[in-house]
Amino acid sequence: MSTNTTAREHDAVSEPMEYASADDSPASFPDGGLYAWLVVLGSWCAILPSFGLMNTTGVFADWLASNQLSEYSHSSVSWIFSVYIFFLFVGGVQIGPIFDQYGPKHLLVFGTIGLTAAVMVLSVSKEYYQFMLGFGVLGGISASVVFTPSVSIVNHWFYTARALATGIVVTAGSIGGIIFPQIFNAIAPSAGFGWAIRALGFITLALCSTGALLQRSRLEPRKTSRRTIDFRPLCEPLFILTTLGIMFADIGATIPLTYLTSYARANGMTISQSYTLMSILNGTSILGRLIPGYAADRYGRFNAMVVTTAVSGVLTLSLWLKAGSNRAAIISYAALFGFWSGSAISLSPVCVAQISKTEDFGKRYGTAYIIVALGVLVSLPIAGEILKAQIKDGVEHYGGLIVFCGLAYIASAGLFICARGLGTQWAVQKKY
């Protein structure tokens, strides 16, 4: 083992580290050690509820469309969860620069309070505007305040194993997507919607509080200008292509998360079976966030995104489009799609980090996600309108919605191919 590597490991596990100055050389990153992995654990705990709630939107949407909001269309109900996802992503524009300047601690405290409050408000909401303001707006903003520093802080501690570490962190969202539907399904039929949601609220409080205690910054707090929204990266072709590739990948990922549950019920599956379907999807996405993360560190982050988005598109346009009421095909799609789509969350931050300086990552990541968030905001209602337009004799036909999802993934793969080509000068065999 080299002297340099030994020194880095010793620094990472000995006395608490002093703040380091920003340095993008690989040797300056701990890439492991006690404090680095405690940060990963803290980020994992914080992201579980914020992304777990997002990964359970299909269950929530199906319940609300059948109960409290039964007089509203699927498109109208989906706006609530589009707004949640929109604020979760777009909040990074403001939160990223605050993280760059002050670190994660204060953000996580405020985010924990806000997200817990939003879930509790969801449990007592009765009217559409209450769901929209309480969960969509407050929940989305608070989730962003938790998520943005939790994913950004990993880039302070890891370089060589960055994609793997980020992949481990974002498996939390998949774990949340497995356990939250099951907790909801176990409690809601007997104790009611309110207590099922409140149980998720208590879990949110415990996990986010743990995340706030464990996360710590490595870099020296950095003074920035008052301008927190920086659109200058949008003048960079590589940044634009990467951002649009992420946007279409996220559009493709959120449509099954929101509509696969109702699709399953429309094609003969029971409520319990449709909720289990989401747990299967989120379960396989755990491997989908870890294995591509490892492969991305070895073979290239953009290379991995090209493969995973292309396969997700092919699966959607073949298996889901032809599944019909075939339960084996529906379950197979959920399992396979969960694996291949899981990398969108874990690899998107490291793709942005790869084309950014470490000290500017928070701001550039936030700028990218304002574009991503705008795309996701309108995508679910558009999907709902496509579904509404295909209702015939009171029966919902999902073909158009599925094609919309598949084409989003194909567009994402094409954009990542172009970004990779621009970044490598079209060197086919280069790791990138």
N, C-alpha and C positions, 0 to 999 in steps of 0.2 A: 504493500500500500504506500502511496506517495506521501511525502511529508505534508504537502499541501492539503490532501484529503484528510489526513489524520488531524491536522490543526482545525479544519472546518468542523469535524465531528466533535472534537473536544470543546470548541467554542459553543456548539449547539447544546451541549448537555451539562456544562459546568455552571458557573454563576450566571444569574440573569444577564442577558446581553444588554450592552449599551446600544443606543440608537446608532445605526450605521448610516453613512452617507450613501446616496443613490449611486450605484455602480452596476452596469449591465453585464460585466464580465462574468462568465459562468463560475469562476473561482470565488466570487464574492458571496454566493448564495450558500446557506447551510445545507440545503438539499437533504435534510434529515435531522435526527437528533430529537431530544425530549421536547423542547419548546416548539419546534416545527410541527411535530405530530400532535401536540396538544392543541395547536392552532387548527390543525385539520379536524380534530375531534370537535372543537368548539364551533367551527364552521358547519360541520355536519349536523350538530344539534340544532343550530339556528335555522338551517335551510330546510330541515325536515318539515316543520309546520308551514312555513311560507310557501314552499313548493308542493308539499303534501296536499294543502288545500287546493292549489291549482290543479293538481292531478286528480282531484276528487270532484271537479266541477261537473263531470258527466252525471255523477250520482246526485248531486245537489240539483242540477237542472232538471233531471228526470222527475225527482220528487216534487219540486216546486211546480213544474208544468202539470203535474197530476193532482196537486192539492192546493196550496195557498194561491198560486198564480194560474189556476186552470183556465181562467178566461183569457189569458194572454197566449200569443203564438210562440212557437219555438224560437223564432227570430227575436221577439221581444225579450223573452227570458234569457236568451244567450247574450244580450247586451250587458246584463249584470256581470257576467263572468268575463266578457270581453273587456269591460272597464277595469275589472280587477287585474287582468293580465296586462292591460295597457299601462296602468299606473305602476305595476310591479316592474316592468321593463323601463318605462320612460322616466321613472324617478331617478334612475342612475345618472341622468344628465346633471341634476343638481347634487345628488348624493355623492357621485364619484369625486368631484373636486373637493367636497367637504372631507371625504375620506382621505384624499391625498394630503390635505392640510392638517387634519386633526387625528387621524387614525380611527379605529372602529368603536371604541368604548362607548362614547356618548350616543352615537348613532344607534347602537344596539339596545341601549336602555330605552330610548324613545320608541324604537321600533317594537320592542317587546310589549310595552304598555299599549301602544296603538293597535297592534295585531290582536292581542288578547281582547281588548275592548271591542274590536270589530267582530270577532267571533261571537262574543256575548250578545252584541246587538243583533247579529244574524239570528240568534236563538229565539229572540222575542219579536222579530219583525212580522208584520201582517200585510202591509201594503207594499206595492211595487216600489215606490220611492224610498221606503225604508230599507228594502233589500239593496237598492242601487246605492244609496248614500252610505249606509252602514257597512255593507260588505264590499260592494264594488269600488267605492271611492276610498273610504277610510282603510279598508282591508288591503286594497291594492297599494296605496301609498305606504302603509306601515310594513307590508311585506317587502317592498323595495328597500326601505330603510334597513331591514334585516338582511336581505339577500345581497345587496350590492357590496357592502364591506366584507361580508362572509366569503364571497367568491373572490374578491379582489385581494384580500390579505394573503391568500395562498401564493400569489405571484411574488410576494415579498420574501418568501421563505424557500421557494423551489425554482430551479431552472431546468436541470437535466430531466428530472422526474415531474415536471410541472403538469403535463397532461394526465399522468397517472394520479397525482395528488388531487387535482381538480376533479377527476373522475370519481375518486373515492368520496369527495365532499358531496358531489351532486347525486350520489346514490341515495342520499337522504330523502330527496324528493320522491324517488321510487318507493322507498320504504314507507314514507307517508302515504303514497298512493295505494299501497297494499293494505296497511292497517286502518287507515281512516275510513274507507268504505265498509270494512268488516265491523269496526266499532259502531259506525252509524247504523248498519243493518241489524246489529245485535240489539241496539237500544231503541231505535225509532219505532218499530212496530208495537212495542209494549209500553215504553215510557214516553213516547212522543218525540217529535222533531226537536223541540226545545231542549230537552235533556240530552239528546244525542249530540247536538251541537255544543252544548255547554261542556260535555265530557271532552270534546276536541279542544275547547277553549282552555281547560285546565292543563291538558297535555302541551298546548302551545306555550302557556306561561312557563311551565317547568323547563321545557327544552330551550326556549329562547333565553331564559335567565342563565342556564348553564353555558350557552354559547357566549353570552356577554362576559361571563367570568373567565373563560378560557382563552378568548382571542386577545392577541397583543400585536402591536406593530413592531417591525424590525427597523424600518427606515426612519430617519430623523424627520419630524414634522416639517412640512414644506410650505412656505408661504406662497400663495398664488394670487393672481389678480382677482378683482371682484367679479370679473366676467366668468361665470361658471358654465355657461353654454358656449362651447367652442366649436364652431362649424368649419374651421379651417381644414380639419382632416377630410372633409367632404370634397376638397379640391384635389385629393390624391386618388387617382384611378384605382390603385390597389385596395385602398380603404373602402371605396364605394362598392367595388365588386364583392369584397368580403362581407360588408354590411348587408347588401342585398341578398347574398347567398344565405346568410344567417336568417334574414327576414322570411324568405320563402320556406326555409327548413322549419322555422317555428310555426308558420302558418300551417304547413302540412302536419306538424306534430299535434297542434291544438285541436284540429277538427275531429280526429278519432277520440281524443280525450273527452270531448264534449258530446259527441253524437253517437259513439259506438254503443253506449248503454241503451239509448232510445231505439237505435237500429235493431239491437238484439231483441228488445221487447216487441217491436213491430214485426219481427220474424219468428215469434213463437216462444222465446225464452222467458222464464219467470223473472220477477224483480230480483230475487236472490241470485239467480244465475247471471243476470246482467251485471249486478254489482260485483260478483266474483270475477266476471270477465275483465273488469277494470283492475282488479288485484292481480290477475294473470299478466295483463299488459305491463303493469308497473313492476311486477316481479321480474320478468325477463329483461326489463330495461335496466335493472341493476347490473347484470352482466354486460348489457349494451353500453353502459357508461364506464365500466372498468376495462373490459377487453379492448375496445377501440382506443381507450386512453393509453393503454400500454403499447398497442400497435402504433399509435400516433407518435409517441416518443421515439420509437424505433425506426419507423418508415416515413414519418412526416405527418404533420397535423392537417394540412390542406389535402394531402393524398387520402387520408382517412375520411375526411368529410366528403370528398368526391364519391368514394365507394359507398359509404353508408346512406347518403341521400339518394343516390341512384337506385340502390337496392330497395329502399323504403318506397320510392315511387313505383318501381316494378311490382312490388308486393301489393300495393294499393290498387293499381290498375289491372292486376290479374286476379289475385286471390280474393280480395274484399269485393271487387266489382262483380265477381262471378259467384260469390258465396250464397246469396239468396237466403233461404231458411235452413241451409245445411249447417247444423250446429258444429260439426267437426271442423268445417271450413272456417266458421266464425272464430272458434277458439284458436285454431291454428294461426289465423291472421293476427289475433290479439297477441299471441305468444311471439311470433316472428317479428311483427311490427314493433313490439315493445323493445326487442333486442336491437334491431337496426336503427330505430329512431332515437334510442336513448343517447346516442353520442352527440346529438344536436345541442343538448344542454352542457355536456362536459367539455366538448371541443370548441364551442363558440368563443368562450373567454380566452382560451389559449391561442386561438387563431388571431384574435385581436391583439393579444399580448405579443405575439410573434412579430407583428408589424408596428409595434409601439415601444417607446422607451419605458422602462419600469416605472419611473416617477410620474409619467404621464398616462399610465394605463387607466386609472380611474376615470379621468376626464374623457379619454378617447373611447373607452368602453361605454360610458354613459351616452356620448354622442352617437355611437353606433346604435344603441338600443332605443333612442328616440325614433329612429327610422323603423327599426324592428317593431316597436310598440304600435306605431301608426298602422303598419300593415296588419298586425294581429288584431287591433281594435276593430277594423272593418271586416276582417275575414270571417269571423263567426257569424255576424248578422248576414253577410252575403251568403254564406253557406245555408243559413236558415231560410233566406228568401229563395234560394235555389230549391231547397226542400219543399217549401210552401208552393212554389210554382209547379211542382211535379205531383201534387196531390190529385189523385183521380178517383172519383166515387168514394171520397173519404179515406182512401188508402194512401199512405205515404210511400213514395218511391225514392230511394236514396241514390240512384245511379248518377245523377248530375252532381250531387254533393261529393261522391266518391271520386269522380273524374276531376273535380276541382282540387281535391286534396292531392291526388296523384300528380297532376300537372304542376302543382306548387313544388313538389319534390324534384321533378325533372328540371324545372327552372333553376332550383337551388344547385343541383349537380352541375348544370351548365355554367352557372356563375362561378362556382368554385374551380371548375376547370380553367376558366378564363383568368381568375385571380392567381391560380397556381402558375399558369403560363406566363403571366406578367411578372410574377415574382422570381421566376427561374429563367426568364428569357426563353421559355418553351423547351427547356432541357427535360426530356421525357423521363430519364432515369434518375433525376436528382431528387434527393430527400427534401421535402418542403412541406 
